Every structure is written in C-alpha cells, then in structure tokens.
Amino acid sequence: MAKLLLNMRYVPEDEAADVRAFLDEARIDWYQTRPSPFGISHGGIWLRNNDDLPRAKALMADYQRERQANARAAQAQAERDGTAETFADIVRADPKRVVLIIIAIVCLIGFMAVPGYMLSR
C-alpha cells in the first residue's frame, strides 16, 4: 500500500521538484497525485513501497534541515543588506489590506470582550 511522503498544500514548486529529484536519485519509486478540482485535496507525493518509507523520511528530514538553514541564511543576509521586507514595505505595497486586517483584529477582540463585559455588569 502506498504511503504519503509529502502533502502538496502550500509547497512551492521548487521544493516539490527537489523532493522528486532526491527520490529519483535514491532510486525510490514514487508517484504524484494532482490537486482535486474542488480544492479538497492539494495532491501529494506518494511512495509505492512501504519499505522505502524510513529511508525516504530520513532523506526528507535532511533536505528540510538544509532548506531551513539556507532560508535562514538568506533572510539574515537580506537583513544585513537592508533588503529584507519590513512592515512598512507591506503597508506601502497594500495599505487597504493592512487596514482591513487591523479592523478585523479589533472587531474580533471586541466580540471576545463583549461576553466578559456583559457578565461583569
């Protein structure tokens, strides 16, 4: 029976390509399912043979550790260069969205506080 190695929800294409490449390099038999048309499933990368699961998970853990280190190094370099995205950059790029999110947060906090206020009276 097949085992799911990677759920494709929120997985960028470059990461999926890397996973497919290291599975091929390790000669692990896999297949990929596509997202469903209604958005219920986002697809995944599956292993055909259950015996390959421990080795594939070990390869996946190594890959994720390396990817995390590279992402952190790139973020640190962007912060040193002054090119990292800041809150001010986000506000300048899409001020309406930021204002709407802040209004939504204030409303949610207000809705959560109303029962406490009503009970204290």
Helices and strands as residue ranges (DSSP letters): E 3-7, H 13-25, E 30-33, E 44-47, G 50-52, H 53-81, H 87-93, H 95-120
